[in-house]
Amino acid sequence: MEKRILGIILTLLGVAGLILSAVNFLNSSGAERSVKTIIVFSILGAIFFFAGIGLIRNTKDKPS
């Protein structure tokens, strides 16, 4: 059960990181710093998202 909760938290953090990178992408004017920020947020968001989905998918439910 704890792995599933951790998976949900990681998935939500990943979604937040991807949304943050999309917002930065839409609001940036092309400065070098904003490009680095967009790349970092999108990579971390993708890692968290796929790690969370993997934990949720691979965790088996135990009957109560």
Backbone as CSV, one residue per row, in Angstrom:
resi,resn,N_x,N_y,N_z,CA_x,CA_y,CA_z,C_x,C_y,C_z
1,MET,0.819,-1.197,0.000,0.000,0.000,0.000,0.859,1.256,0.000
2,GLU,1.978,1.217,0.734,2.814,2.412,0.813,3.468,2.725,-0.525
3,LYS,3.809,1.672,-1.286,4.404,1.898,-2.600,3.411,2.550,-3.543
4,ARG,2.157,2.159,-3.428,1.131,2.753,-4.286,0.946,4.231,-3.959
5,ILE,0.975,4.581,-2.677,0.843,5.986,-2.270,2.044,6.787,-2.761
6,LEU,3.246,6.215,-2.642,4.441,6.877,-3.151,4.351,7.050,-4.665
7,GLY,3.806,6.066,-5.357,3.609,6.172,-6.799,2.658,7.293,-7.171
8,ILE,1.596,7.450,-6.395,0.641,8.531,-6.648,1.308,9.882,-6.428
9,ILE,2.098,9.995,-5.355,2.789,11.254,-5.063,3.787,11.580,-6.170
10,LEU,4.566,10.581,-6.603,5.528,10.819,-7.678,4.834,11.204,-8.985
11,THR,3.710,10.568,-9.267,2.968,10.903,-10.474,2.465,12.340,-10.423
12,LEU,1.939,12.753,-9.281,1.452,14.125,-9.155,2.591,15.136,-9.252
13,LEU,3.744,14.826,-8.664,4.909,15.703,-8.794,5.373,15.789,-10.246
14,GLY,5.319,14.668,-10.947,5.692,14.663,-12.360,4.757,15.502,-13.203
15,VAL,3.460,15.389,-12.947,2.480,16.199,-13.675,2.703,17.682,-13.376
16,ALA,2.983,18.004,-12.113,3.238,19.398,-11.752,4.488,19.931,-12.450
17,GLY,5.539,19.106,-12.533,6.752,19.525,-13.222,6.520,19.740,-14.707
18,LEU,5.745,18.859,-15.331,5.447,19.013,-16.751,4.578,20.238,-17.009
19,ILE,3.627,20.505,-16.127,2.790,21.704,-16.269,3.634,22.954,-16.081
20,LEU,4.535,22.924,-15.103,5.407,24.077,-14.866,6.311,24.341,-16.061
21,SER,6.827,23.303,-16.675,7.665,23.507,-17.857,6.842,24.042,-19.026
22,ALA,5.597,23.603,-19.159,4.737,24.127,-20.226,4.422,25.599,-20.009
23,VAL,4.167,25.984,-18.760,3.888,27.393,-18.454,5.117,28.245,-18.727
24,ASN,6.302,27.755,-18.328,7.535,28.490,-18.614,7.787,28.588,-20.108
25,PHE,7.462,27.540,-20.851,7.637,27.553,-22.300,6.744,28.607,-22.947
26,LEU,5.508,28.698,-22.483,4.583,29.663,-23.068,4.923,31.101,-22.685
27,ASN,5.515,31.303,-21.520,5.802,32.653,-21.051,7.224,33.107,-21.334
28,SER,8.061,32.256,-21.937,9.464,32.632,-22.146,9.611,33.442,-23.426
29,SER,10.671,34.257,-23.421,10.960,35.063,-24.602,12.159,34.523,-25.360
30,GLY,12.725,33.398,-24.926,13.836,32.785,-25.621,15.176,33.016,-24.964
31,ALA,15.209,33.506,-23.756,16.471,33.695,-23.055,17.085,32.339,-22.729
32,GLU,18.397,32.303,-22.615,19.087,31.032,-22.382,18.693,30.417,-21.044
33,ARG,18.492,31.227,-20.034,18.145,30.705,-18.715,16.779,30.034,-18.732
34,SER,15.827,30.607,-19.434,14.499,30.000,-19.452,14.509,28.683,-20.226
35,VAL,15.370,28.556,-21.227,15.461,27.299,-21.966,16.014,26.203,-21.049
36,LYS,17.035,26.545,-20.269,17.581,25.568,-19.322,16.528,25.167,-18.296
37,THR,15.764,26.127,-17.811,14.713,25.843,-16.835,13.651,24.926,-17.430
38,ILE,13.258,25.191,-18.651,12.248,24.364,-19.311,12.751,22.937,-19.468
39,ILE,14.004,22.787,-19.882,14.566,21.452,-20.086,14.658,20.697,-18.762
40,VAL,15.128,21.372,-17.713,15.270,20.709,-16.405,13.906,20.295,-15.854
41,PHE,12.926,21.193,-15.898,11.595,20.863,-15.376,10.948,19.740,-16.179
42,SER,11.128,19.739,-17.502,10.496,18.683,-18.280,11.160,17.332,-18.063
43,ILE,12.482,17.295,-17.938,13.156,16.012,-17.699,12.793,15.469,-16.317
44,LEU,12.865,16.320,-15.295,12.507,15.856,-13.948,11.038,15.457,-13.861
45,GLY,10.168,16.228,-14.504,8.743,15.894,-14.511,8.483,14.556,-15.171
46,ALA,9.166,14.299,-16.292,8.983,13.022,-16.987,9.509,11.855,-16.153
47,ILE,10.658,12.054,-15.508,11.215,10.987,-14.661,10.268,10.672,-13.515
48,PHE,9.785,11.706,-12.809,8.866,11.481,-11.699,7.568,10.836,-12.178
49,PHE,7.052,11.313,-13.299,5.785,10.803,-13.811,5.883,9.322,-14.151
50,PHE,6.909,8.946,-14.914,7.019,7.548,-15.324,7.415,6.636,-14.172
51,ALA,8.189,7.153,-13.214,8.504,6.353,-12.027,7.241,6.098,-11.200
52,GLY,6.409,7.124,-11.054,5.160,6.965,-10.307,4.200,6.008,-10.982
53,ILE,4.069,6.126,-12.300,3.189,5.224,-13.041,3.711,3.785,-12.931
54,GLY,5.028,3.615,-12.992,5.608,2.277,-12.850,5.341,1.679,-11.483
55,LEU,5.448,2.494,-10.433,5.156,1.991,-9.089,3.694,1.605,-8.940
56,ILE,2.810,2.421,-9.467,1.378,2.120,-9.363,1.055,0.843,-10.133
57,ARG,1.626,0.708,-11.320,1.312,-0.437,-12.170,1.877,-1.740,-11.611
58,ASN,3.079,-1.705,-11.017,3.725,-2.928,-10.568,3.401,-3.336,-9.144
59,THR,2.699,-2.502,-8.390,2.355,-2.836,-7.011,1.069,-3.676,-7.011
60,LYS,1.154,-4.801,-6.374,-0.011,-5.693,-6.295,-0.844,-5.345,-5.056
61,ASP,-2.154,-5.411,-5.206,-3.059,-5.177,-4.089,-3.165,-6.432,-3.233
62,LYS,-3.104,-6.239,-1.924,-3.313,-7.351,-1.006,-4.749,-7.307,-0.499
63,PRO,-5.422,-8.437,-0.403,-6.787,-8.420,0.129,-6.772,-8.040,1.617
64,SER,-7.739,-7.259,2.007,-7.790,-6.788,3.397,-8.295,-7.842,4.343
